[in-house]
Amino acid sequence: MEKRFKVLQVGCGGISNAWIPHVSARDDVQFVGAVDIRLESAQALITKYGFDCPAYTDLATALRESGANLVIDNTIPESHHDVVTAALRAGCDVFGEKPLAGTLDDALDMVRTARETGRSYSVMQNRRYIRNNRSFQKIVQSGTIGQAGFIQSDFFIGAHFGGFRDVMDSPLLLDMAIHTFDQARFVTGSDPVSVYCQEFNPPGSWYQGNAGATAIFEFANGMVYTYSGSWCATGCNTSWECTWRVSGTHGSAVWDGSEAPWYEVPEADNDPASFIWKTGKITPEADWAGHEGHQGCIDEMFAALLEGRKAETDCADNIQSLAMVLAAIESARTGQKVKIDMQEV
Ligand SMILES: NC(=O)c1ccc[n+]([C@@H]2O[C@H](COP(=O)([O-])OP(=O)(O)OC[C@H]3O[C@@H](n4cnc5c(N)ncnc54)[C@H](O)[C@@H]3O)[C@@H](O)[C@H]2O)c1
């Protein structure tokens, strides 16, 4: 029987394994082709997953011949613009890996192309779909700790990838901090207006580009968000999801990036004249029941297409997270505080 989604897999490297098992398990999906500039990678993916479809090295040919109406872009960041715009212009919707693009011009062109073609382009932000991150968001946005005024996150991991990250100019900010910055927007529900950032390559780094950064963002709601990260930190690592603290007008919330988040607010019997108020620790039950990580984001992308609405990580929203990354890189390059204004996108 004819399937609703005819999927063309573009980019057949490591991360495609986080997508394909969940996508191919759907009743309404059929894989109609796999594309990679390395033919053997496309062929290996088809064999591994037992697909009955051709392997291509040329995207234009694949778009023309395969009958695809949905493209999954799992290529490297530098290829996202060309792959996504070609797919949108060929009439396909696109689900793609983060980061949306490598430059703001490319990202704006992708958002414009999605609008002009009437197709949708949704970006993978798997961190949003971690149950404990959803709980953390709920604590912050429910008003339990009052208005969030100060948020900070730390990311310290020593990752020996090899490959494209080792030779990128800004591997931490462009390839990793996009997750963290998107989390800051997700948790607080606010968008950034400026950043000052210092990017550097810590001593002992095995990366060619800058693997460390510290940034101070201001948000539209007046909140200040500070970020510190290193991708060459050996020992005492944080989780991949960072450690987080949000200070609000009525209390504070923390998340270590793995276990359940918790918050503290003043006990009812405090003497308002006391030096430091007594606070009680509360760990809410997690109540989000969807799939986690990539699977949760993929579910949302398909649901949005089927319901004719924009996905939570639609490119027109996700460009705000990318803008944080690119403005941080610009600030680090110029030594200046940089304004972020994506309201018109
Ligand atoms: N969401 C996450 O947690 C997460 C984790 C890892 C990687 N990623 C992202 O996934 C993407 C891919 O990363 P990876 O680790 O799979 O890289 P990879 O190098 O393992 O795979 C990329 C593949 O794309 C192919 N490719 C490159 N340019 C192409 C083009 N123009 N057309 C067709 N094929 C092309 C390469 O030959 C390679 O096989 C990146 O954007 C990365 O940031 C996301």
The ligand as an SDF file (V2000), in Angstrom:
LIG
                    3D

 44 48  0  0  0  0  0  0  0  0999 V2000
   21.4650   15.8610   17.8140 N   0  0  0  0  0  0  0  0  0  0  0  0
   22.5800   15.2990   18.2710 C   0  0  0  0  0  0  0  0  0  0  0  0
   22.6910   14.9500   19.4410 O   0  0  0  0  0  0  0  0  0  0  0  0
   23.7040   15.0680   17.3210 C   0  0  0  0  0  0  0  0  0  0  0  0
   24.7610   14.2060   17.6600 C   0  0  0  0  0  0  0  0  0  0  0  0
   25.7690   14.0080   16.7230 C   0  0  0  0  0  0  0  0  0  0  0  0
   25.7320   14.6730   15.4970 C   0  0  0  0  0  0  0  0  0  0  0  0
   24.7050   15.5370   15.2220 N   0  0  0  0  0  0  0  0  0  0  0  0
   24.6640   16.2840   13.9480 C   0  0  0  0  0  0  0  0  0  0  0  0
   24.4130   15.3770   12.9000 O   0  0  0  0  0  0  0  0  0  0  0  0
   25.0510   15.8300   11.7150 C   0  0  0  0  0  0  0  0  0  0  0  0
   25.9210   14.7100   11.1740 C   0  0  0  0  0  0  0  0  0  0  0  0
   26.8440   14.3120   12.1530 O   0  0  0  0  0  0  0  0  0  0  0  0
   27.5170   12.8490   12.1650 P   0  0  0  0  0  0  0  0  0  0  0  0
   28.1380   12.7050   13.4850 O   0  0  0  0  0  0  0  0  0  0  0  0
   26.5270   11.8290   11.6930 O   0  0  0  0  0  0  0  0  0  0  0  0
   28.6410   13.0590   11.0280 O   0  0  0  0  0  0  0  0  0  0  0  0
   29.3000   11.9260   10.1110 P   0  0  0  0  0  0  0  0  0  0  0  0
   30.5390   12.5540    9.5570 O   0  0  0  0  0  0  0  0  0  0  0  0
   29.3740   10.6240   10.8410 O   0  0  0  0  0  0  0  0  0  0  0  0
   28.2100   11.7300    8.9420 O   0  0  0  0  0  0  0  0  0  0  0  0
   27.9070   12.7270    8.0070 C   0  0  0  0  0  0  0  0  0  0  0  0
   27.6820   12.0340    6.6740 C   0  0  0  0  0  0  0  0  0  0  0  0
   27.1970   13.0180    5.7500 O   0  0  0  0  0  0  0  0  0  0  0  0
   27.8650   12.7840    4.4930 C   0  0  0  0  0  0  0  0  0  0  0  0
   27.7870   14.0510    3.7540 N   0  0  0  0  0  0  0  0  0  0  0  0
   28.4570   15.1940    3.9700 C   0  0  0  0  0  0  0  0  0  0  0  0
   28.0880   16.1430    3.0980 N   0  0  0  0  0  0  0  0  0  0  0  0
   27.1420   15.5770    2.3020 C   0  0  0  0  0  0  0  0  0  0  0  0
   26.3440   16.0480    1.2220 C   0  0  0  0  0  0  0  0  0  0  0  0
   26.4520   17.3060    0.7680 N   0  0  0  0  0  0  0  0  0  0  0  0
   25.4760   15.1880    0.6360 N   0  0  0  0  0  0  0  0  0  0  0  0
   25.3660   13.9120    1.0890 C   0  0  0  0  0  0  0  0  0  0  0  0
   26.0880   13.4130    2.1110 N   0  0  0  0  0  0  0  0  0  0  0  0
   26.9630   14.2400    2.7260 C   0  0  0  0  0  0  0  0  0  0  0  0
   29.2550   12.3320    4.8800 C   0  0  0  0  0  0  0  0  0  0  0  0
   29.8890   11.6470    3.8220 O   0  0  0  0  0  0  0  0  0  0  0  0
   28.9520   11.4250    6.0680 C   0  0  0  0  0  0  0  0  0  0  0  0
   28.6990   10.0870    5.6870 O   0  0  0  0  0  0  0  0  0  0  0  0
   25.8110   17.1140   12.0890 C   0  0  0  0  0  0  0  0  0  0  0  0
   25.0370   18.2340   11.7710 O   0  0  0  0  0  0  0  0  0  0  0  0
   25.9560   16.9910   13.6060 C   0  0  0  0  0  0  0  0  0  0  0  0
   26.0500   18.2450   14.2430 O   0  0  0  0  0  0  0  0  0  0  0  0
   23.6970   15.7150   16.1050 C   0  0  0  0  0  0  0  0  0  0  0  0
  1  2  1  0
  2  3  2  0
  2  4  1  0
  4  5  1  0
  4 44  2  0
  5  6  2  0
  6  7  1  0
  7  8  2  0
  8  9  1  0
  8 44  1  0
  9 10  1  0
  9 42  1  0
 10 11  1  0
 11 12  1  0
 11 40  1  0
 12 13  1  0
 13 14  1  0
 14 15  2  0
 14 16  1  0
 14 17  1  0
 17 18  1  0
 18 19  2  0
 18 20  1  0
 18 21  1  0
 21 22  1  0
 22 23  1  0
 23 24  1  0
 23 38  1  0
 24 25  1  0
 25 26  1  0
 25 36  1  0
 26 27  1  0
 26 35  1  0
 27 28  2  0
 28 29  1  0
 29 30  1  0
 29 35  2  0
 30 31  1  0
 30 32  2  0
 32 33  1  0
 33 34  2  0
 34 35  1  0
 36 37  1  0
 36 38  1  0
 38 39  1  0
 40 41  1  0
 40 42  1  0
 42 43  1  0
M  CHG  2   8   1  16  -1
M  END
$$$$
